Structures are given as structure tokens and as C-alpha cells.
Amino acid sequence: MGRSGVDYSPAREAAAPERLRPVAHPPSRAGCPGDDFFAIRWLDGLRSVRFDGVEAMRDATWPYDLEEWRSEPVIMARLTNVEGRGFLSGAEFFELFPTPLLTYTWPGSEALNSELREVILAKAREARGRSLWHGSNIGGWHSPKDLHLWPQPCIARLSERIQALVREMVERCVPDPLPDHLENWAFHAWANVSSRGAKNASHVHSHEKMTIWSGIYYVDSGTDHPGVETGGLTRFEDRSGVPREIIRNSDPFAHDFSVQPRPGLMVLFPSTLWHRVEPFLGSGQRITIAFNLTHPRFIIPDYSTAETSPVVGLKGWMWRNFRGVMLSASMIKSRMRKPFRPLGSAPRGDSPSMT
């Protein structure tokens, strides 16, 4: 903590009001307190100025430093436009490249989830619990990536929810979005069914060339008792490479973000965000639907295509100037890698159960 004792929270930026709310004077001190006696902490969305355990709360945010004084019988503090919380006033601090993650629990999902569960488990029984597709789901069942084409009405309703959530994400990420930013999103989806012991290894979805956003819809958490720990948390991994202190917290992975499965919850995130699923320990079946979204007017910058060599540079130039052609070529190449299965033949369930 710096000389002013200020806890930095860059996520909350707003104009500071003129005055603090006064608090009772603590009888244990006399005279004007020094900088080190003050601390600012976030409490329920407000800023609190702390002196000997007494707090004055205000709506305020960084970047400000404290200029404080004592006035009988109240303690007050005001904020000045001094950047930083260390000793170098004028040093600029930036937090670059935040990662957006959007969550929403759809109300009234019981009927939809019941229908989705029935349809997904029927597909799993048809496949005799064997996965045709390889992936990150270890010990569970992974459907083919054609769930978005299934004819049941519940799939159409799920599609409407996916489209609504990606529009919400675009509204929050793109300044003054155009109609074409909000519409024309395509997606493909697949189901995962995990019984006790199943998990998902760490992975990303950006290996599919066109994927912009990826998401998860939780159909069934696998337990009828929400308060009971059953594992199966979705863990989003902090791979930013930012150094972490290990004096107070020896866990270098403490900044990972966990999502507790909850029926009706939908999560949307960049396809480049690494994530995994911890082992499921419940007695039921954890059922989720994963999906990838594509759009011809969005792109994830690929620095491997930077013009550092003639070959790589040409590939990058082609992607920038002939994106449609390159996308088509990528799709054809992807389809050629898939095993050929005659139309109407049953899938061969001889591959390991993975997602």
C-alpha cells in the first residue's frame, strides 16, 4: 500500500463528488493524521475512507490521491487529482486489454431445460454413450457439433437466447454498433453430458478459424441441492502473464475466475479465453450446451499473420483482403479432415469418450 494507503480499483471510474460524508471523531487520536492512517476500500460499490476503524463512505473512484485534515468533531477527507498510489506522483498506470465475459441467468427456464435434457439424453442413448468427436471432455459424452440443426422446438428457443446474448455483448463492446454488428451472427453447438468423475481439460475454441465468441448454456447442474458442493466448476484461466505476488497468497492461479453451474445460466466469452471444467462429483448428470459464434464483420487479430516473412505476410494479406475466400478454403480444409461417413449410416462409437 502506498503512502496515501489507497487501494486501487480501476474497474470503477466516475466523477468524484465534492464532499465526503462526515463521521464521528475517534477519541483515540489527536492532531492531524498523516497519510498512512487513511485507506480507501470498496464497500458495496462505495468508497470508504478509514481512520482508526471509523469509515466515511462516498461515491468516488481512482485516479485520485488523498489530501486530508481533521476538524473537530468530525474527520473529513477530500480528493485531489494526483495520479498513482506510490511515491512517484505523475507516473502513469495503465491496465491493458481487459477480457469481457458476459453472464445471464434466463428466467423461466425450467420447461426449456426439461425439454433440452430429454432431447440430449435421447441422443446420448442413440450413440450408446460413445462420443464420435474428440475434444476436451474427459470421461463424458460429447455430441456431434450439429445441435443447432436438431429439429426440436426447444433448440429454436435456445437459438433465440444465444442471439439475444451475443447482441448484448456487442452492445457493450462496440461503440455505437451498427445493425450489421448486431445481426447476421451464425453459430454451431454441441452438448456435453458429464457423470461423476468427468471433467474438461484446459482448452480454447479459437482453433476453429471463424469463431469470434464462444459460450456455454447450463441445462442441468447435476444436483437437486444447489447448496451442496458437487464440483464441475467452469474455470476461466488468467493467462495474461502478469506477475503475481506469492507472499500473501502462494497460489499463482488465484486470479482464475470460476462459474458455478446453474440451470438457465448462459455465459459468453472470447473464443481465445482458456477455460476448463473441474471434475464433477455429483450423483446426477451435468448437462451443458457449448456453442461458437461467427460473423463476417468481426475478426480476432492473428499476429502470426504479421508481415514478418514473405510467406506469412502473404497469408496475412490474403486474410485481410480476401477474407471470404480464405474462410471458404478453411472450411473445406476442415471438412476434409473429418472422417467420411456415408449418408444414413450410424456413427461408429469406437472413439474414446472425450469432449
TATAWO-V9206 format. One record per residue. N is the residue number from 0. RES is the residue in three letters. PHI is phi in whole degrees, 0 to 359 (999 if undefined). Layout:
N;RES;PHI
N;RES;PHI
This chain:
0;MET;999
1;GLY;282
2;ARG;300
3;SER;273
4;GLY;67
5;VAL;261
6;ASP;273
7;TYR;275
8;SER;224
9;PRO;289
10;ALA;290
11;ARG;243
12;GLU;240
13;ALA;203
14;ALA;289
15;ALA;281
16;PRO;287
17;GLU;285
18;ARG;225
19;LEU;274
20;ARG;284
21;PRO;288
22;VAL;231
23;ALA;297
24;HIS;287
25;PRO;287
26;PRO;287
27;SER;279
28;ARG;233
29;ALA;223
30;GLY;85
31;CYS;277
32;PRO;289
33;GLY;276
34;ASP;303
35;ASP;291
36;PHE;274
37;PHE;252
38;ALA;219
39;ILE;245
40;ARG;227
41;TRP;276
42;LEU;227
43;ASP;52
44;GLY;82
45;LEU;249
46;ARG;263
47;SER;239
48;VAL;260
49;ARG;249
50;PHE;218
51;ASP;53
52;GLY;83
53;VAL;261
54;GLU;240
55;ALA;245
56;MET;253
57;ARG;205
58;ASP;276
59;ALA;194
60;THR;212
61;TRP;290
62;PRO;265
63;TYR;214
64;ASP;243
65;LEU;265
66;GLU;237
67;GLU;237
68;TRP;207
69;ARG;239
70;SER;225
71;GLU;294
72;PRO;259
73;VAL;234
74;ILE;254
75;MET;228
76;ALA;212
77;ARG;232
78;LEU;253
79;THR;240
80;ASN;276
81;VAL;258
82;GLU;285
83;GLY;90
84;ARG;233
85;GLY;260
86;PHE;261
87;LEU;261
88;SER;293
89;GLY;103
90;ALA;291
91;GLU;258
92;PHE;242
93;PHE;235
94;GLU;246
95;LEU;267
96;PHE;54
97;PRO;296
98;THR;255
99;PRO;282
100;LEU;217
101;LEU;244
102;THR;235
103;TYR;205
104;THR;262
105;TRP;287
106;PRO;288
107;GLY;62
108;SER;263
109;GLU;300
110;ALA;294
111;LEU;299
112;ASN;297
113;SER;297
114;GLU;292
115;LEU;298
116;ARG;300
117;GLU;297
118;VAL;294
119;ILE;294
120;LEU;293
121;ALA;296
122;LYS;296
123;ALA;295
124;ARG;293
125;GLU;301
126;ALA;276
127;ARG;57
128;GLY;73
129;ARG;258
130;SER;264
131;LEU;282
132;TRP;259
133;HIS;269
134;GLY;179
135;SER;267
136;ASN;283
137;ILE;260
138;GLY;91
139;GLY;243
140;TRP;249
141;HIS;237
142;SER;285
143;PRO;302
144;LYS;275
145;ASP;231
146;LEU;302
147;HIS;297
148;LEU;263
149;TRP;296
150;PRO;276
151;GLN;293
152;PRO;302
153;CYS;296
154;ILE;292
155;ALA;296
156;ARG;291
157;LEU;298
158;SER;301
159;GLU;297
160;ARG;293
161;ILE;299
162;GLN;297
163;ALA;295
164;LEU;288
165;VAL;290
166;ARG;296
167;GLU;298
168;MET;298
169;VAL;296
170;GLU;302
171;ARG;274
172;CYS;256
173;VAL;250
174;PRO;296
175;ASP;46
176;PRO;297
177;LEU;274
178;PRO;305
179;ASP;289
180;HIS;289
181;LEU;272
182;GLU;254
183;ASN;66
184;TRP;273
185;ALA;248
186;PHE;212
187;HIS;230
188;ALA;215
189;TRP;208
190;ALA;254
191;ASN;234
192;VAL;238
193;SER;241
194;SER;263
195;ARG;306
196;GLY;95
197;ALA;286
198;LYS;204
199;ASN;239
200;ALA;290
201;SER;298
202;HIS;198
203;VAL;233
204;HIS;252
205;SER;285
206;HIS;293
207;GLU;276
208;LYS;307
209;MET;269
210;THR;289
211;ILE;254
212;TRP;246
213;SER;232
214;GLY;207
215;ILE;224
216;TYR;241
217;TYR;267
218;VAL;275
219;ASP;213
220;SER;279
221;GLY;88
222;THR;215
223;ASP;267
224;HIS;237
225;PRO;304
226;GLY;279
227;VAL;272
228;GLU;287
229;THR;236
230;GLY;67
231;GLY;71
232;LEU;292
233;THR;272
234;ARG;246
235;PHE;268
236;GLU;262
237;ASP;275
238;ARG;251
239;SER;291
240;GLY;82
241;VAL;287
242;PRO;300
243;ARG;241
244;GLU;285
245;ILE;234
246;ILE;279
247;ARG;277
248;ASN;226
249;SER;279
250;ASP;272
251;PRO;289
252;PHE;257
253;ALA;294
254;HIS;273
255;ASP;301
256;PHE;249
257;SER;256
258;VAL;241
259;GLN;278
260;PRO;303
261;ARG;210
262;PRO;305
263;GLY;95
264;LEU;280
265;MET;236
266;VAL;236
267;LEU;232
268;PHE;204
269;PRO;298
270;SER;293
271;THR;272
272;LEU;278
273;TRP;290
274;HIS;205
275;ARG;210
276;VAL;237
277;GLU;289
278;PRO;307
279;PHE;277
280;LEU;245
281;GLY;279
282;SER;266
283;GLY;265
284;GLN;232
285;ARG;274
286;ILE;241
287;THR;227
288;ILE;238
289;ALA;259
290;PHE;211
291;ASN;239
292;LEU;248
293;THR;232
294;HIS;203
295;PRO;289
296;ARG;253
297;PHE;236
298;ILE;211
299;ILE;262
300;PRO;305
301;ASP;245
302;TYR;286
303;SER;288
304;THR;264
305;ALA;297
306;GLU;279
307;THR;260
308;SER;209
309;PRO;302
310;VAL;290
311;VAL;297
312;GLY;298
313;LEU;295
314;LYS;298
315;GLY;297
316;TRP;297
317;MET;296
318;TRP;296
319;ARG;286
320;ASN;253
321;PHE;226
322;ARG;301
323;GLY;300
324;VAL;296
325;MET;293
326;LEU;296
327;SER;298
328;ALA;296
329;SER;295
330;MET;297
331;ILE;298
332;LYS;297
333;SER;295
334;ARG;293
335;MET;293
336;ARG;282
337;LYS;284
338;PRO;294
339;PHE;285
340;ARG;228
341;PRO;303
342;LEU;302
343;GLY;90
344;SER;279
345;ALA;284
346;PRO;295
347;ARG;275
348;GLY;272
349;ASP;257
350;SER;266
351;PRO;298
352;SER;279
353;MET;219
354;THR;243
